[in-house]
Each structure stands twice: as structure tokens, then as C-alpha cells.
Amino acid sequence: MARAFAKISFTPNVQAVQTEMGSRTAYRTAELGDTETVALSEFEQAFITERDSFYQATVSQSGWPYVQHRGGPAGFLKILDEQTIGYADFSGNRQYLSVGNLRGDDRVSLLLMDYPGRQRLKIWGRARVVNEGSEPELLAKLELADFRAPIERGIVIHVEAFDWNCPKYITPRYSQREVEALLVQTRQQQPATATPHVQAVLGNGALPLTISGIRQLSPRIRAYELRHSDDEPLPSYRAGAHLRVPIALPDGTITSRAYSLTDAPDERDCYHIAVLRIDEGEGGSSALHDGWQIGARLNVDAPDNYFSLHDDDRPALLIAGGIGITPIKAMTETLAARGTAFQLHYTGRTPQYMAFIKDLQRQFSDRCRFYFSQAQNPTRLDVSGLLANASTDTVFYVCGPTRLIDSVRQTARQLGIADDRVQFESFN
């Protein structure tokens, strides 16, 4: 399926430069086949409605591009449907450069930035002007409650294409509101007393680790960064590996759980795991969330692997359900680094409950598909269709709930796919 943005942007001159610079082969696949049907998923829609500004480019009669900054309250850029966005055009300096340009050329390009998250979304579209006299009901949809700036017109944009950019060279910047929220969070995390508390070292493995970072990925998922306690290089591992870690339960007993290493094994200075809190489970994940703190020390064994990625150049089809994304993410990064073709299909409840979704969308937007079972407009993973359309040498990897794994394995058998081409790992 050809990406719409490639059809628009990869002009003959662009293709010539790509050829000169050696990137043409990699981008050529984005142009093959019929052009995709462009639709903003719930993920893009949420990102758009969270923005309080964007940059918009129009083309003048003289051929010069003009870039304008548009700002307003968060959510002023409205989602009208999965192919249409719009915003109220407030009274400004009355030069009317963008509006004038649109009379001669309706093409626009938008750049939406998330500086703290180091993300950017590019949108290509065709814009038209609406006003009170021509389309009052549509203009009313673009108005903002409790925002008193006078509205002169509305701009409605039909989305022709979009693309996510990588985070490279995006300097994190924070608004006053974001800084204040971080300060409040920091104050709340500070201990009520200055009395030092020394935690006991957990575990009896030969590898000493220190918790060096904790990050909240979703309301129920936290990522943990682990480094060697003596600043030595960590044992190497392969994508799909896991680390068994000790956990102190509320009753004082020590148990252990295995968690997948989430990053490609290209660095040996730290390990990363992600843990889903399950309060109705056996207590391991909730005890880990409650007990693990930055600076705590663990003694563990070296990583182990029962879910290894193949070494040859056969293409891969990766299927992840929920927290099953953890080993699949490492596989995705490894396959991309070595230039092996792959597709990732990631299903969950809604975007806000799915770990790493923004990172994956940003890095591999042309090779990822996301499915949301509890979204306003649910999307479902078609296991039979995916497997049936895969090439005869594709290797399949699935990780997640037992029901998802069973569906993939049973479908593969029905299609005559050999068992050794279907690799799986369950998190029961």
C-alpha cells in the first residue's frame, strides 16, 4: 500500500536527490501499490486535539511559500471527522497573507509539534474558508467556549496525507503550565521527612543492578531503567530476552517475576523493562510498583531468552496485544536496525493505555498498524487476513493474552503455516 504523503512529496527532483544520497531504495517501497485511504486514527486525533499551536504553510501567487504560526487554547484545531480538521481564524494583524494565498491555491501543509514529547506530525491538505454567511453551522463547530477573541472566519482542511517524523534534533521545550505541573509532581514525590531510609538489596543473583530511572508510560504501566551497580558493562542479550527480578511482597516474603527487555540490544550500559500493574493478580506487579524506587539495588541473574528473533533476512510479521508489546518492541527496533522487512500490528483498549505507542508511531509509522478495541470507533485485528496475505517465507511473532496467541496459532494451522514459523510468548 503506497503512502499518500510519498505520492505527494516524492517529486522527481526529490527522488533524484534520494538516489544521489543513497536513500532512494529505502523510500521506494512507500510509493508502490494503490494509494492508501487517508484517515486520521484515534491516535492522530488525540495528538491534534492536545496541541495549542501549529505551523501552517500556504503558497502565494508569486510561488513563494508563506509559513504562519497559529495558536490558541489546547484543542482549538478541531477534528470534524477522520479526514477533516478545522480551526477558527481569529482577528490578527489584518495582513491576510494566508487567507489571500488560499484564494489562488488551496494547498496547505501543517506541522504540529509536541516539544516535551519530541514528536511532530506533518499534515498535507486542501483548505477552504467558511464564514457566518455561507456556513454558520459549520463555523459554530469551530468556535471555542470561554475564548473571547473575535472570530473572522473558519478554515476547514480536507486531509490528503500525513506522516510522523522522528524525534531527532527536536529540543524539548516546556510551557509555563507544563513546568508548573512538573514542579507540583516533584514536590508531591519528596519524602515528608529528611530521615534517610536504606533499602535492603533484593535478590541473590550474580549481577548487581541499580534502579536508575522510572517513567510512567500509561495509567497502569511503568518503565524501569536498570544499570550495573558498579558502572560495568551489562551482559549482552538478544531481542525477545527477559530479566527475572526480585520483588518484596507486603508480607515480607520475596518473590520474582520475569519481564521482557524492551529495547534493542545495541547498548550495554542499561536494561529497560516495563511492568503492567495488575491489582487483581497475585500481587507481584503491584508490589513492584509500590516498592521499587530510584536508587534501590537488585541482585539478578543474566537475561534469558525463550522467544528469540531469527537471524536471517526473512520478513517478520509481529503481533502484540496489550503489555505483550514489550518484547515485540525490541524485535521491531532490531529488525529496523539490520534492514529486515517487517510489519507490526499492535492491539489494545485505547491509545492512552498502550505502552510505547507514540514511540512506535514516530519511528515506524509506515510499518505499524494500531487497533483499539474500546475506542469510540473500535478497530479489530484481522488475524486471518494478516496471515493469509503474508509471504510464504514470513516468520510470525505473537505476544500477549492467551486468546490472541491461540487465535494466531489456530489460524496458522488452518492456513498450513508450519509451526516453526510461528513463535509466541504468553505472559500468564
URVEN-V165712 format. One record per pair of residues at least 12 apart in sequence whose ideal C-beta (glycine too) atoms are under 10 Angstrom apart, sorted by the first residue. I is the first residue (numbers start at 1). J is the second residue. Records with the same first field share a line. If there is no record, write none. Layout:
I=J, J
//
This chain:
1=29, 30, 32, 33, 34, 35, 36, 37, 366
2=29, 30, 31, 32, 33, 34, 35, 36
3=27, 29, 30, 31, 32, 33, 35, 36, 38, 161, 162, 163, 365, 366
4=30, 35, 36, 37, 38, 124, 159, 160, 161, 162, 163
5=30, 36, 38, 122, 123, 124, 160, 161, 162, 163, 164, 365, 366
6=27, 28, 29, 30, 31, 32, 35, 36, 161, 163, 366
7=30, 31, 35, 36, 124, 160, 161
8=35, 107, 109, 124, 160, 161, 163
9=27, 30, 109, 122, 124, 161, 163
10=24, 27, 28, 30, 31
14=27
15=27, 28, 31
25=339
26=339
27=366
29=341, 366, 367
30=163, 366
35=160, 161
36=161, 366
37=82, 83
38=82, 83, 123, 124, 125, 158, 159, 160, 161, 162
39=81, 82, 83, 159, 162, 377
40=79, 81, 82, 83, 84, 85, 121, 123, 159, 162
41=82, 162, 351, 361, 369, 370, 371, 372, 375, 377, 379
42=79, 82, 350, 351, 352, 370, 372, 375, 376, 377, 378, 379
43=121, 164, 350, 351, 352, 354, 357, 358, 361, 370, 372, 375
44=79, 82, 85, 112, 121, 123, 159, 162, 164, 351, 361, 365
45=79, 81, 82, 85, 351, 375, 376, 377
46=79, 350, 351, 352, 358, 375
47=112, 114, 117, 119, 120, 121, 164, 351, 358, 361
48=75, 77, 78, 79, 85, 110, 112, 121, 123, 159, 162
49=74, 75, 76, 77, 78, 79, 85
50=74, 75, 77, 112, 114, 117
51=70, 71, 72, 74, 75, 76, 77, 110, 112, 113, 114, 121
52=70, 71, 72, 73, 74, 75, 76, 77, 175, 177
53=69, 70, 71, 72, 74, 76, 77, 112, 113, 175
54=68, 69, 70, 71, 72, 76, 77, 87, 110, 111, 112, 113, 120, 121, 123
55=67, 68, 69, 70, 109, 110, 111, 112, 113, 120
56=68, 69, 70, 77, 87, 98, 108, 109, 110, 111, 112, 123, 125, 127, 155, 157
57=98, 101, 107, 108, 109, 110, 111, 124
58=97, 98, 99, 100, 101, 102, 104, 105, 106, 107, 108, 109, 127
59=101, 102, 104, 105, 106, 107, 108, 109
60=97, 98, 100, 101, 104, 105
61=100, 101, 103, 104, 105
62=101, 104
63=105
64=101
65=101, 109
66=97, 98, 100, 101
67=97, 98, 109, 111
68=92, 95, 97, 98, 101, 108
70=87, 89, 90, 92, 98, 110, 155
71=90
72=87, 88, 90, 144, 147, 149
73=144, 145, 146, 147, 149
74=175, 177
75=87, 144
76=88, 90, 142, 143, 144, 147, 149
77=110, 112, 123, 142, 155, 157
78=141, 142, 143, 144, 154, 156
80=138, 141, 142, 156, 157, 158
81=158, 159
82=159, 377
83=125, 157, 158, 159, 160
84=125, 156, 157, 158, 159
85=110, 123, 125, 127, 142, 155, 156, 157, 158, 159
86=127, 128, 130, 138, 139, 141, 142, 154, 155, 156, 157, 158
87=110, 127, 142, 144, 151, 154, 155, 156, 157
88=130, 139, 140, 141, 142, 143, 144, 147, 149, 150, 151, 152, 153, 154, 155
89=129, 130, 131, 139, 142, 151, 152, 153, 154, 155
90=144, 147, 148, 149, 150, 151, 152, 153
91=149, 150, 151, 152, 153
92=149, 152
94=152
96=152, 153
98=127, 129, 155
99=127, 129, 152, 153, 155
101=127
102=126, 127, 128, 129, 155
103=129
105=126, 127
106=125, 126, 127, 128, 129, 157, 158
107=124, 125, 126, 127, 160
108=123, 124, 125, 126, 127, 155, 157, 158, 160
109=122, 123, 124, 125, 160, 161
110=122, 123, 124, 125, 127, 157, 159, 162
111=123, 165
112=162
113=165, 170, 173
114=167, 170, 172, 173, 358, 362
115=170, 171, 172, 173, 174, 175, 178
116=170, 172, 173, 174, 175, 178, 179, 182
117=167, 170, 172, 358, 359, 362
118=165, 166, 167, 168, 169, 170, 171, 172, 173, 358, 359, 362
119=164, 165, 166, 167, 170, 358, 359, 361, 362
120=163, 164, 165, 166, 167, 170, 362
121=162, 163, 164, 165, 361, 362, 365
122=161, 162, 163, 164, 165
123=157, 159, 160, 161, 162, 163
124=157, 159, 160, 161, 162, 163
125=156, 157, 158, 159, 160, 161, 162
126=156, 157, 158, 159, 160
127=155, 156, 157, 158
128=154, 155, 156, 157, 158
129=152, 153, 154, 155, 156
130=142, 153, 154, 155, 156
131=151, 152, 153, 154
132=151, 152, 153, 154
134=153, 154
135=154, 156
138=154, 156
139=151, 153, 154, 156
140=154
141=154, 156
142=154, 155, 156
162=365
163=365, 366
164=358, 360, 361, 362, 363, 364, 365, 366, 368
165=362, 363, 365
166=362, 363, 364, 365
167=358, 359, 362, 363
185=216
189=293, 294
197=293
198=295
199=211, 248, 291, 292, 293, 295, 296, 297
200=248, 254, 296, 297
201=229, 246, 296, 297, 298, 299
202=245, 246, 247, 248, 254, 256, 291, 292, 296, 297, 298, 299, 300
203=244, 245, 246, 247, 248, 254, 256, 297, 298, 299, 300, 301
204=246, 254, 299, 300, 301
205=243, 244, 245, 246, 256, 298, 299, 300, 301, 302
206=235, 299, 300, 301, 302
207=226, 228, 229, 232, 234, 235, 243, 271, 298, 299, 300, 301, 302, 303
208=227, 228, 229, 230, 232, 297, 298, 299, 300
209=224, 225, 226, 227, 228, 229, 234, 243, 245, 270, 271, 296, 297, 298, 299, 300
210=225, 226, 227, 228, 229, 230, 231, 270, 294, 295, 296, 297, 298
211=224, 225, 226, 227, 245, 292, 293, 294, 295, 296, 297, 298
212=224, 225, 226, 227, 228, 229, 269, 270, 271, 294, 295, 296
213=225, 226, 227, 270, 272, 294
214=289, 292, 293, 294
215=272, 274
217=262, 274, 275, 276, 323, 353, 354, 355, 356, 357, 358, 359
218=274, 276, 277, 323, 348, 349, 350, 351, 352, 353, 354, 355, 356, 357
219=277, 352, 353
220=275, 276, 277, 278, 279, 285, 289, 323, 353, 355
221=274, 275, 276, 277, 285, 289, 322, 323, 325, 326, 353, 354, 355, 356
222=273, 274, 275, 276, 277, 285, 288, 289, 292, 355
223=262, 263, 272, 273, 274, 275, 326, 355, 356
224=243, 245, 259, 262, 271, 272, 273, 274, 275, 288, 289, 292, 294, 296, 298
225=263, 269, 270, 271, 272, 273, 294
226=243, 245, 261, 270, 271, 272, 273, 292, 296, 297, 298, 300
227=269, 270, 271
228=268, 269, 270, 271
229=297, 298, 299
231=269
232=268, 269
233=267, 268, 269
234=265, 267, 268, 269, 270, 271, 302, 303
235=268, 271, 301, 302, 303
236=265, 266, 268, 302, 303
237=261, 265, 268, 271, 302, 303, 304, 305, 330
238=261, 264, 265, 303, 305, 307, 308, 309, 311, 330, 331, 334
239=260, 261, 262, 263, 264, 265, 305, 307, 308, 309, 327, 328, 329, 330, 331, 332, 333, 334, 335, 337, 397
240=260, 261, 265, 303, 305, 306, 307, 308, 309, 326, 327, 328, 330, 331, 334, 397, 399, 423, 425
241=258, 260, 261, 265, 271, 302, 303, 304, 305, 306, 307, 308, 309, 327, 330
242=257, 258, 259, 260, 261, 273, 303, 304, 305, 306, 307, 326, 327, 425, 427
243=257, 258, 259, 260, 261, 271, 272, 273, 298, 300, 301, 302, 303, 304
244=256, 257, 258, 259, 300, 301, 302, 303, 304
245=257, 258, 259, 271, 273, 275, 284, 288, 292, 298, 299, 300, 301
246=288, 298, 299, 300
247=275, 283, 284, 285, 286, 287, 288, 289, 290, 291, 292, 298
248=287, 288, 290, 291, 292, 296
249=282, 283, 284, 286, 287, 288, 291
250=283, 286, 287, 290, 291
251=283, 287
253=283, 287
255=282, 283, 284, 287, 288
256=284, 300, 301
257=273, 275, 282, 284, 285, 287, 288, 427
258=273, 303, 304, 306, 427
259=271, 272, 273, 274, 275, 276, 285, 288, 323, 326, 327, 427
260=272, 273, 274, 303, 305, 307, 323, 324, 325, 326, 327, 328, 329, 330, 331, 399, 425, 427
261=273, 274, 303, 305, 326, 327, 329, 330
262=274, 325, 326, 327, 328, 329, 330, 333, 355, 356, 359
263=326, 329, 330, 333, 334
264=329, 330, 331, 332, 333, 334, 335, 336, 337, 338
265=303, 330, 333, 334, 337
266=333, 334, 337
271=300, 303
272=326, 329, 330
273=288, 326
274=323, 325, 326, 329, 355, 356
275=288, 289, 292, 323, 326, 355
276=289, 322, 323, 324, 326, 353, 355, 427
277=289, 290
278=323
285=323
305=327, 425
306=423, 425
307=327, 328, 330, 331, 397, 399, 423, 424, 425, 426
308=327, 331, 397, 423
309=327, 330, 331, 332, 334, 335, 338, 340, 395, 397, 423
310=331, 335, 340, 395, 397, 420, 421, 423
311=338, 340
312=340, 393, 395
313=335, 338, 339, 340, 341, 393
314=340, 341, 342, 391, 392, 393, 394, 395, 421
315=335, 340, 341, 342, 343, 390, 391, 393, 394, 395
316=328, 331, 332, 334, 335, 340, 341, 342, 343, 344, 390, 394, 395, 396, 397, 423
317=341, 342, 343, 344, 345, 386, 387, 389, 390, 391, 394, 395, 396, 397, 398, 408, 421, 422
318=331, 332, 335, 342, 343, 344, 345, 346, 367, 368, 395, 396, 397, 398, 399, 423
319=343, 344, 345, 346, 347, 381, 383, 386, 387, 396, 397, 398, 399, 400, 404, 405, 407, 408, 424
320=332, 344, 345, 346, 347, 348, 354, 355, 356, 360, 370, 381, 397, 398, 399, 400, 404
321=345, 346, 347, 348, 354, 371, 373, 381, 398, 399, 400, 401, 402, 403, 404, 405, 407, 408, 427
322=346, 347, 348, 349, 353, 354, 355, 373, 399, 400, 401, 404, 427
323=348, 353, 354, 355, 399, 400, 401, 427
324=346, 347, 348, 397, 398, 399, 400, 401, 404, 405, 424, 425, 426, 427
325=344, 346, 347, 348, 354, 355, 356, 357, 360, 399, 400
326=355, 356, 399, 400, 425, 427
327=397, 399, 425, 427
328=344, 345, 346, 356, 360, 397, 398, 399, 400, 425
329=344, 346, 355, 356, 359, 360, 363
331=344, 397, 399, 423
332=344, 346, 356, 359, 360, 363, 364, 367, 368, 397
333=359, 360, 363, 364
335=364, 367, 397
336=363, 364, 367
340=395
341=367, 391, 394
342=364, 367, 368, 394, 395, 397
343=364, 366, 367, 368, 369, 386, 390, 394
344=360, 364, 367, 368, 369, 370, 397
345=368, 369, 370, 371, 381, 382, 383, 386, 398
346=360, 361, 368, 369, 370, 371, 372, 381, 400
347=369, 370, 371, 372, 373, 379, 380, 381, 383, 400, 401, 404
348=370, 371, 372, 373, 374, 375, 400
349=372, 373, 374, 375, 378
350=372, 373, 374, 375, 376, 378
351=370, 372, 375
352=372
353=372, 374
354=370, 371, 372
357=370, 372
369=381, 386
381=404, 407, 408
383=398, 404, 407, 408, 409, 410, 411, 412
384=407, 408, 410, 411, 412, 414, 415
385=411
386=408, 411
387=407, 408, 411, 412, 414, 415, 417, 422
388=411, 414, 415, 417
390=412, 415, 417, 421
392=416, 417, 421
393=421
394=417, 421
395=420, 421, 422, 423
396=408, 409, 411, 412, 417, 421, 422, 423, 424
397=421, 422, 423, 424, 425
398=412, 422, 423, 424, 425, 426
399=423, 424, 425, 426, 427
400=424, 425, 426, 427
401=426, 427, 428
402=424, 426, 427, 428
404=424, 426
405=422, 424, 425, 426, 427, 428
406=424, 426
408=422, 424
409=422, 424
412=424
//
